[in-house]
Amino acid sequence: MKKENSLALGIAFGVAIGTAIGVATDNLGLWLSLGIAIGAAIGTALTQKNKKADDGKS
């Protein structure tokens, strides 16, 4: 998976989960922000994992 796709995928999942929790707890602003931050972290971790795997193939 490409770097941009991993990050975008992580952020998209974060927004979806953050929105769901935010609506359930009636605190959308907090959870949407947390979802984006956590999604960006997951996307970055996936990017690093893929980069490390690609370096090993050479």
MIZA-544145 format. One record per residue: residue in three letters; x, y, z of N, C-alpha, C, O, CB in turn. Coordinates in steps of 0.2 Angstrom, whole numbers, plus 5000, padded with zeros to 4 digits. Each point is the difference from the previous one (the first is absolute). Last residue first. Glycine has a CB too. Example, Ala and Ser with C-alpha at 12.3 -4.5 7.8 and 13.67 -1.06 7.14 Angstrom:
# MIZA-544145
PT selo n.east n.north n.up ca.east ca.north ca.up c.east c.north c.up o.east o.north o.up cb.east cb.north cb.up
PT  SER   5064    4989 5035    5004     5006  5001   4996    5005 5003   5003    5006 5001    5003     4991  4989
PT  ALA   4996    4975 5010    4996     5006  5000   5004    5006 5000   5005    4999 5003    4986     4995  5003
***
This chain:
# MIZA-544145
PT selo n.east n.north n.up ca.east ca.north ca.up c.east c.north c.up o.east o.north o.up cb.east cb.north cb.up
PT  SER   5074    4970 4996    5005     5002  4995   5006    4995 5001   5005    5001 4997    4991     5011  5003
PT  LYS   4984    4988 5014    4999     4997  4994   5006    5001 4995   5001    4995 4996    4987     5006  5005
PT  GLY   5009    5010 5021    5002     4993  5000   5000    4996 4994   5003    4995 5000    4993     5006  5012
PT  ASP   4995    5022 4989    5007     5000  5001   5003    4993 5001   5006    4999 4997    4993     5012  5008
PT  ASP   4978    4992 4995    5003     5001  4993   5007    5000 5000   5003    4998 4995    4987     5008  5002
PT  ALA   4998    4992 5023    5000     4994  4997   5003    5001 4993   5002    4995 4997    4987     5002  5009
PT  LYS   5010    5022 5008    5005     4995  5002   4999    4993 4996   5006    4997 4999    4993     5009  5013
PT  LYS   4986    5011 4983    5006     5002  4998   5006    4995 5003   5004    4999 4996    4992     5013  5004
PT  ASN   4981    4985 5006    5001     4998  4993   5007    5002 4998   5003    4997 4996    4985     5005  5002
PT  LYS   5007    5004 5024    5000     4992  4999   5001    4999 4993   5004    4995 4998    4988     5003  5012
PT  GLN   5005    5024 4995    5006     4998  5002   5001    4992 5000   5005    4998 4998    4995     5012  5010
PT  THR   4979    5000 4986    5005     5002  4996   5007    4998 5002   5004    4997 4995    4989     5013  5002
PT  LEU   4989    4986 5017    5000     4995  4995   5005    5002 4994   5003    4996 4997    4985     5003  5006
PT  ALA   5010    5015 5016    5003     4993  5002   5000    4996 4994   5005    4996 4999    4991     5006  5013
PT  THR   4994    5018 4985    5007     5001  5001   5003    4994 5001   5005    4998 4998    4994     5014  5006
PT  GLY   4978    4988 4997    5002     5001  4993   5008    5001 5000   5003    4997 4995    4986     5008  5002
PT  ILE   5001    4995 5024    4999     4993  4997   5003    5000 4993   5003    4996 4998    4987     5002  5009
PT  ALA   5008    5023 5004    5006     4996  5003   5000    4993 4997   5005    4997 4999    4994     5010  5012
PT  ALA   4984    5008 4983    5006     5002  4997   5006    4996 5002   5004    4998 4997    4991     5013  5002
PT  GLY   4984    4985 5011    5000     4998  4993   5006    5001 4996   5003    4996 4997    4985     5005  5003
PT  ILE   5008    5008 5022    5001     4993  5000   5001    4997 4993   5004    4996 4999    4990     5004  5012
PT  ALA   5000    5023 4990    5006     4999  5003   5002    4992 5000   5006    4999 4998    4993     5012  5009
PT  ILE   4979    4995 4987    5005     5002  4995   5007    4999 5002   5004    4997 4996    4988     5011  5000
PT  GLY   4991    4988 5019    5000     4995  4995   5005    5002 4995   5003    4995 4997    4985     5002  5005
PT  LEU   5008    5018 5015    5004     4994  5002   5001    4995 4995   5005    4996 4999    4991     5006  5013
PT  SER   4990    5016 4984    5007     5002  5000   5005    4994 5002   5005    4999 4997    4991     5013  5006
PT  LEU   4981    4985 4998    5002     5001  4993   5007    5002 4999   5004    4997 4996    4984     5007  5001
PT  TRP   5002    4995 5024    5001     4993  4998   5002    5000 4992   5004    4996 4998    4988     5000  5010
PT  LEU   5002    5025 5004    5006     4996  5003   5002    4994 4997   5006    4999 4998    4990     5006  5013
PT  GLY   4985    5007 4981    5006     5004  4999   5006    4996 5003   5005    5000 4997    4989     5011  5003
PT  LEU   4984    4981 5004    5002     4998  4993   5007    5004 4999   5004    4997 4997    4984     5002  4999
PT  ASN   4996    4993 5024    5006     5004  5000   5004    5000 4993   5005    4997 5000    4995     5002  5013
PT  ASP   4980    4987 4996    4998     5007  4999   5006    5005 5001   4999    5005 5003    4990     4992  5001
PT  THR   5011    4978 4995    5001     5003  5006   4998    5008 5000   5001    5003 5005    5009     4989  4997
PT  ALA   4987    4994 4979    4997     4996  5005   5001    5004 5007   4996    4999 5004    5007     4990  4989
PT  VAL   5006    5020 4987    4993     5001  5000   4997    4996 5006   4995    5002 5003    5005     4999  4984
PT  GLY   5023    4998 5010    4998     5006  5002   4993    5001 5000   4997    5004 5004    5013     5000  4991
PT  ILE   5000    4976 4998    5000     5001  5007   4998    5007 5002   4996    5000 5005    5013     4992  4995
PT  ALA   4991    5003 4977    4995     4996  5003   5001    5001 5008   4994    5000 5003    5007     4992  4988
PT  THR   5014    5020 4996    4993     5002  4999   4995    4996 5004   4996    5002 5003    5008     5003  4986
PT  GLY   5019    4988 5010    4999     5006  5005   4993    5003 4999   4997    5002 5005    5015     5000  4994
PT  ILE   4994    4980 4987    4999     4997  5007   4999    5006 5004   4996    5000 5005    5011     4990  4993
PT  ALA   4997    5016 4980    4994     4996  5001   4999    4997 5007   4994    5001 5002    5007     4995  4986
PT  VAL   5019    5016 5006    4994     5004  5000   4993    4996 5001   4996    5003 5003    5011     5005  4989
PT  GLY   5013    4980 5007    5000     5004  5006   4994    5005 5000   4997    5000 5005    5015     4999  4996
PT  PHE   4993    4988 4980    4997     4996  5005   4999    5004 5006   4996    4999 5004    5010     4991  4991
PT  ALA   5004    5021 4988    4993     4999  4998   4997    4995 5005   4994    5001 5003    5008     5000  4985
PT  ILE   5021    5004 5014    4996     5006  5001   4993    4998 4999   4995    5003 5004    5014     5005  4993
PT  GLY   5006    4976 4996    5000     5000  5008   4995    5006 5002   4997    4999 5005    5015     4996  4995
PT  LEU   4992    5002 4977    4996     4995  5002   4999    5000 5008   4995    5000 5003    5008     4993  4987
PT  ALA   5012    5022 4999    4993     5002  4999   4995    4995 5002   4995    5001 5003    5009     5005  4987
PT  LEU   5019    4989 5012    4998     5006  5004   4993    5002 4999   4996    5001 5005    5016     5003  4995
PT  SER   4996    4979 4986    5000     4998  5007   4998    5005 5005   4996    4999 5004    5013     4993  4993
PT  ASN   4994    5014 4980    4994     4996  5001   5000    4997 5007   4994    5000 5003    5006     4997  4985
PT  GLU   5019    5015 5005    4994     5005  5000   4994    4996 5002   4995    5002 5003    5010     5006  4989
PT  LYS   5015    4980 5004    5000     5004  5006   4994    5004 5001   4997    5000 5006    5016     5000  4993
PT  LYS   4985    4977 4987    5004     5006  5000   4999    5004 5006   4995    5000 5004    5003     5000  4984
PT  MET   5000    4973 5010    4996     5006  5000   5004    5006 5000   5006    5000 5003    4985     4994  5003
***
